[in-house]
Amino acid sequence: MVPIILATLLILGIAFFFTTQGLFSAMIMSLLSVLAAVVALNFYEPIARELYKGHALYADAIVLAALFGLPLLAARLVVDRLIRGNVVFSQWTDRVGSALLGMLAGTVVVGVLMIVLQMLPGDASILGYRAFDDSLKPKQGLWPFQPDRFVLALGNKLSVGSLRGKRPYATLHRDLLLRLFCDRNRAGLGGRRDADPDALTIIGAYEAPNDSSAYGKGMHQAPANPLLSAEENSHSRVVVVRVAISRSAIDKKSGWWRLPATSFRLAYPDGRNFYPVAFLTFPWHFKDTSGMSDDQLAQWRLWAPQKNDAGALLFTKLGIVRPREKYRRLIVDWVYRLPAKAPVDDDQTVQSSARSPMYLAFRRSVEVPMPKINVQVTPRPPLEEPKPKKPKDRYTSHRRREARRQQGSD
């Protein structure tokens, strides 16, 4: 609630300030703020990636704020030095126009600040404000001005118009606010928010067959994807991605793996992102499954999100907790419900390449290219590798054998 009040007061305060500066000054500031916001949104990520190694939690926020604030300040100082005069309008034209353009400039400035605030490490709820609910559905936002969504919509519009580049902004950050919300979500598990570059490995990806077998029938009972429409869910495909998480991703305080499902983002080339709707688990984690039949192997368990009192699935509460003492690395089968067809797009290049996910992101700073998705007839049990046993001391074993021989001879 606090960010909503703060954003509203800042926008109104900036609008009131520019009513005292005049229409011409407000027009210059609104134009410069829009240009600075578009430039910052398009270039902050490549620069922030260079800082991920040591400052992954703050790199995006710092770079976006710097790319917006510094050019805006410099451009304003240059314009003020070059244009020392003023343009005089009639009284009401000047007041109304300066208020409207000042509100535009204020919305852009506050919108970028709110995006920076949501990039900082913290909880899914920021001072009582949540951009999305537990079902990943958007809430009312920063009502009434919605400055963060306004800035992103402005960036999307200009990136396919007068400021068009090689790839539109929407194909890079179609749902940036949802991404940031999922990055902050801890699913009530706590744990780390950053990860080393080698923390994630993709072992394989396979698609559940659309048949009546025990595996195919059970797998397609996976929950619907909240980011797809009802029609898209009815024609969707269920894909299982097997990942291995190294011990470097363990929470240092507790010594456990604490992994919210929303930390594993599957990214498409067209800018859409999808998150796990479930994960697979088996009643046997340490048994030899080589001699089991297909029917036995199909007796997996689909672990779906909890439901609230209204029956809505709580995708933000889905997660895995495992102790580090038992495993050398943790292997998890995440279940995704993905669109069966590529979305329609004006860019034919994007449309032809959007049929398969491009990479799997883990905790914002780790991105691993996705392998080819194969059709798996029977499921592979999730192998959570036990921690390797320490080798026996040969000298100690020899001493024990000698002691037993002496006892036997006596």
C-alpha positions in Angstrom: 0.0 0.0 0.0 2.9 2.4 0.8 4.3 2.3 -2.8 0.9 3.2 -4.2 0.6 6.3 -2.0 4.2 7.2 -2.6 3.9 6.9 -6.4 0.7 8.9 -6.5 2.2 11.7 -4.4 5.4 11.9 -6.4 3.5 12.1 -9.7 1.2 14.8 -8.5 4.1 16.7 -6.9 6.1 16.6 -10.2 3.0 17.8 -12.1 2.5 20.7 -9.7 6.2 21.7 -9.9 6.0 22.0 -13.7 2.9 24.2 -13.5 5.3 26.7 -11.9 7.9 26.2 -14.6 5.7 26.6 -17.6 4.5 24.6 -20.6 7.8 24.8 -22.6 9.9 23.5 -19.7 7.4 20.7 -19.0 7.4 19.7 -22.7 11.2 19.4 -22.8 11.2 17.4 -19.6 8.5 15.0 -20.8 10.3 14.4 -24.1 13.7 13.8 -22.4 12.2 11.5 -19.8 10.5 9.3 -22.4 13.7 9.0 -24.5 15.8 8.3 -21.4 13.4 5.6 -20.2 13.4 3.9 -23.6 17.2 3.9 -23.8 17.5 2.6 -20.3 15.0 -0.2 -20.8 16.7 -1.4 -24.0 20.3 -1.3 -22.8 20.3 -2.0 -19.1 20.4 -5.8 -19.3 23.5 -6.3 -21.4 25.5 -4.0 -19.1 24.0 -5.6 -16.0 25.1 -9.1 -17.1 28.7 -8.0 -16.8 28.1 -7.4 -13.1 26.2 -10.6 -12.4 29.3 -12.5 -11.2 29.8 -10.4 -8.1 26.6 -8.3 -7.8 23.8 -10.3 -9.2 21.2 -9.1 -6.7 21.7 -5.4 -7.4 23.1 -5.2 -10.9 19.8 -4.8 -12.8 18.5 -2.1 -10.4 21.8 -0.1 -10.3 22.3 -0.2 -14.1 18.7 0.7 -14.9 18.7 3.6 -12.5 22.1 4.9 -13.8 21.1 4.6 -17.5 17.9 6.5 -16.8 19.0 9.1 -14.3 22.4 10.2 -15.6 21.5 10.7 -19.3 18.3 12.5 -18.2 20.2 14.9 -15.9 22.9 15.5 -18.5 20.5 16.1 -21.3 18.5 18.5 -19.2 21.6 20.5 -18.3 22.7 20.7 -21.9 19.2 21.9 -23.1 19.0 24.5 -20.4 22.4 25.9 -21.5 21.5 25.9 -25.2 18.0 27.3 -24.8 18.1 30.1 -22.4 14.9 31.7 -23.4 11.3 30.7 -22.9 8.1 30.3 -25.0 5.2 32.2 -23.6 1.6 30.9 -24.0 -1.7 32.1 -22.8 -2.4 31.7 -19.1 -4.8 28.7 -19.2 -2.9 27.0 -22.0 0.3 27.3 -20.1 -1.2 26.0 -16.8 -3.2 23.1 -18.2 -0.6 22.1 -20.7 2.3 22.2 -18.2 0.2 20.2 -15.7 -0.6 17.5 -18.3 3.0 17.3 -19.6 4.4 17.4 -16.1 2.1 14.5 -15.2 3.5 12.6 -18.2 7.1 13.3 -17.1 6.3 12.4 -13.5 4.6 9.1 -14.5 7.7 8.1 -16.6 10.2 9.1 -13.8 8.2 7.4 -11.1 7.5 4.4 -13.3 11.2 3.8 -13.8 11.8 4.2 -10.0 9.1 1.7 -9.3 10.6 -0.8 -11.7 14.0 -0.3 -10.0 12.4 -0.9 -6.6 10.9 -4.2 -7.8 14.4 -5.2 -9.1 15.9 -5.0 -5.7 16.2 -8.2 -3.6 13.3 -8.5 -1.2 10.0 -10.3 -0.7 7.3 -10.8 -3.2 5.3 -8.1 -1.2 7.0 -4.7 -1.2 5.8 -2.7 1.9 2.4 -4.3 1.5 2.2 -4.0 -2.3 1.9 -7.1 -4.5 1.9 -6.8 -8.3 0.5 -10.3 -8.7 -1.5 -12.8 -6.6 -0.5 -16.3 -5.7 -2.0 -17.6 -8.9 0.3 -15.3 -10.9 -2.6 -13.2 -12.0 -2.0 -9.4 -12.2 -3.6 -7.3 -9.4 -4.7 -3.7 -9.6 -1.1 -2.5 -9.6 0.0 1.0 -8.7 -3.4 2.5 -9.1 -4.5 5.0 -10.4 -1.5 6.0 -12.7 0.1 2.5 -13.1 3.5 4.2 -13.7 5.5 1.0 -14.0 3.2 -0.7 -16.5 2.9 2.6 -18.4 6.6 2.9 -18.8 6.9 -0.8 -20.1 4.0 -0.2 -22.5 5.6 2.9 -23.7 8.9 1.0 -24.3 7.0 -1.8 -26.2 5.2 0.7 -28.4 8.2 2.8 -29.3 10.4 -0.2 -29.9 8.2 -1.2 -32.8 7.7 2.3 -34.0 10.0 5.3 -34.3 12.7 3.7 -32.1 12.6 0.3 -33.7 15.7 -1.9 -33.4 16.6 -5.4 -34.6 14.3 -7.0 -32.0 11.3 -5.3 -30.4 11.4 -4.7 -26.7 8.4 -7.0 -26.2 10.4 -10.0 -27.5 12.9 -9.4 -24.8 10.8 -8.4 -21.8 7.1 -9.1 -22.5 6.3 -9.6 -18.9 9.1 -8.0 -16.9 7.0 -7.2 -13.8 6.0 -10.8 -13.5 9.6 -11.9 -13.9 10.7 -9.6 -11.1 7.8 -10.8 -8.9 8.8 -14.4 -9.4 12.4 -13.6 -8.7 11.5 -12.1 -5.4 9.1 -14.9 -4.5 10.5 -17.3 -1.9 7.4 -19.6 -1.6 7.7 -19.3 2.2 10.9 -21.3 2.1 13.5 -18.5 2.5 16.9 -19.3 1.2 19.3 -17.6 -1.2 18.4 -15.3 -4.0 21.6 -15.5 -6.1 23.4 -18.3 -7.8 26.8 -19.1 -9.2 27.1 -19.5 -13.0 27.5 -23.2 -12.7 24.7 -23.8 -10.3 22.3 -25.3 -12.8 22.7 -28.0 -15.4 19.9 -29.3 -17.7 20.1 -33.1 -17.9 17.3 -33.4 -20.5 13.8 -32.4 -21.5 11.0 -34.7 -22.6 7.4 -34.3 -23.6 4.6 -36.4 -22.2 2.9 -38.6 -24.9 -0.7 -37.7 -25.6 -2.0 -41.3 -25.2 -4.0 -43.4 -22.7 -1.1 -45.1 -21.0 -0.6 -44.7 -17.3 2.1 -42.2 -17.8 0.5 -40.2 -20.6 -2.9 -40.1 -19.0 -1.5 -39.2 -15.6 0.9 -36.6 -16.8 -1.8 -34.6 -18.7 -3.6 -34.2 -15.4 -1.0 -31.5 -14.6 -2.5 -28.2 -13.6 -3.4 -25.6 -16.2 -0.9 -22.9 -16.9 -2.2 -19.6 -15.4 -0.3 -17.6 -18.1 -2.2 -19.4 -21.0 -5.8 -18.9 -22.0 -8.4 -21.6 -21.6 -8.1 -22.5 -25.3 -4.3 -22.6 -25.2 -4.4 -24.9 -22.1 -6.8 -27.3 -23.9 -4.2 -27.6 -26.8 -1.1 -27.4 -24.7 1.7 -29.9 -24.2 3.2 -31.1 -21.0 7.0 -30.9 -20.9 9.3 -32.2 -18.1 12.7 -30.6 -17.7 15.2 -32.5 -15.6 17.7 -30.2 -13.9 20.6 -30.7 -11.6 21.3 -28.1 -8.9 24.8 -28.0 -7.5 25.7 -27.6 -3.9 26.7 -24.0 -4.6 23.0 -23.1 -4.6 22.5 -24.3 -1.0 21.3 -21.8 1.6 24.4 -21.0 3.7 22.5 -20.5 6.9 20.4 -23.7 7.0 22.5 -25.9 4.8 19.5 -26.9 2.7 18.4 -26.5 -0.9 15.4 -24.1 -0.8 14.0 -23.9 -4.3 10.8 -22.1 -5.2 9.4 -23.2 -8.5 9.2 -19.6 -9.7 13.0 -19.5 -9.7 13.0 -21.8 -12.8 11.9 -19.6 -15.7 11.5 -21.1 -19.1 12.0 -18.4 -21.7 10.8 -18.3 -25.3 12.3 -16.2 -28.1 9.1 -14.2 -28.5 9.5 -12.9 -24.9 7.0 -15.1 -23.1 8.1 -16.8 -19.9 6.6 -19.9 -18.2 7.0 -21.4 -14.8 6.6 -24.9 -13.4 3.1 -26.0 -12.6 4.2 -29.1 -10.7 7.2 -31.4 -10.2 7.6 -35.2 -10.2 8.5 -37.3 -7.2 8.8 -41.0 -6.6 8.3 -43.2 -3.5 11.8 -44.6 -4.2 14.7 -42.2 -4.4 17.6 -44.5 -3.5 16.4 -47.9 -5.0 17.7 -49.5 -8.1 15.0 -49.1 -10.8 16.8 -50.9 -13.6 14.7 -54.1 -13.1 11.3 -52.4 -12.8 8.6 -52.8 -15.4 7.1 -49.9 -17.3 4.0 -50.1 -15.1 6.1 -49.8 -11.9 8.0 -46.9 -13.4 4.8 -45.1 -14.2 3.8 -45.0 -10.5 5.3 -41.5 -10.1 3.6 -38.8 -8.1 2.7 -35.4 -9.6 3.2 -32.8 -6.9 0.9 -29.9 -7.7 0.5 -26.5 -6.0 -1.8 -26.1 -3.0 -5.3 -24.5 -3.4 -6.8 -21.7 -1.4 -10.3 -21.6 0.0 -11.7 -20.4 -3.4 -10.1 -23.3 -5.2 -7.3 -21.3 -6.9 -3.9 -22.9 -7.3 -1.2 -21.2 -5.3 1.7 -21.4 -7.7 3.9 -19.1 -5.6 3.8 -21.7 -2.8 5.2 -24.5 -4.9 8.8 -25.4 -4.0 11.3 -28.0 -2.9 13.3 -28.3 0.3 16.1 -30.9 0.6 19.0 -31.4 3.0 22.5 -31.2 1.6 23.8 -34.2 3.7 22.1 -36.7 1.5 22.9 -35.5 -2.0 26.0 -34.6 -4.0 23.7 -32.6 -6.3 19.9 -32.3 -6.3 18.1 -33.5 -9.4 14.5 -32.3 -9.9 11.9 -33.0 -12.7 10.0 -29.7 -13.2 6.7 -30.0 -15.0 5.7 -27.2 -17.5 2.5 -26.8 -19.5 3.6 -25.0 -22.7 1.7 -23.8 -25.8 1.5 -26.4 -28.5 1.9 -23.8 -31.3 4.0 -20.8 -31.8 2.1 -17.5 -31.1 1.1 -15.4 -34.1 3.5 -12.5 -34.5 4.2 -9.9 -37.2 7.8 -10.8 -37.2 8.1 -14.0 -39.2 11.6 -14.7 -37.8 10.3 -14.6 -34.3 7.3 -16.7 -35.2 9.3 -19.5 -36.8 11.7 -19.8 -33.9 9.2 -19.5 -31.1 8.0 -23.1 -31.1 10.6 -24.2 -28.6 11.9 -22.6 -25.4 15.3 -20.8 -25.8 16.8 -21.2 -22.3 16.0 -22.0 -18.7 16.8 -19.2 -16.2 17.6 -19.8 -12.5 17.6 -17.1 -9.9 17.8 -14.3 -12.5 21.6 -14.6 -13.1 21.9 -18.1 -14.5 20.7 -19.0 -18.0 21.2 -22.4 -19.6 20.3 -23.2 -23.2 17.5 -25.6 -23.6 18.2 -29.0 -25.3 15.9 -30.6 -27.8 12.6 -31.8 -26.3 12.0 -35.5 -26.9 8.9 -37.6 -26.4 9.3 -40.0 -23.5 7.0 -43.0 -23.4 7.8 -44.0 -19.8 9.0 -41.6 -17.2 12.5 -41.6 -15.8 12.4 -41.7 -12.0 14.0 -38.5 -10.6 17.4 -39.6 -9.4 18.4 -37.6 -6.3 22.0 -38.7 -6.1 23.2 -39.7 -2.7 26.3 -38.2 -1.3 29.3 -40.4 -2.2 30.7 -42.5 0.6 34.1 -41.8 1.9 36.7 -44.3 0.8 37.8 -46.7 3.5 41.2 -46.5 5.0 43.1 -49.5 3.8 45.5 -49.5 6.8 42.6 -49.5 9.2 40.7 -52.3 7.4 43.9 -54.4 7.4 44.3 -53.9 11.1 40.7 -55.0 11.7 41.2 -58.2 9.6 44.3 -59.1 11.6 42.5 -58.6 14.9 39.7 -60.9 13.8 42.1 -63.6 12.7 43.9 -63.5 16.1 40.6 -63.7 17.9 39.6 -66.7 15.8 42.9 -68.5 16.4 42.6 -68.0 20.1 
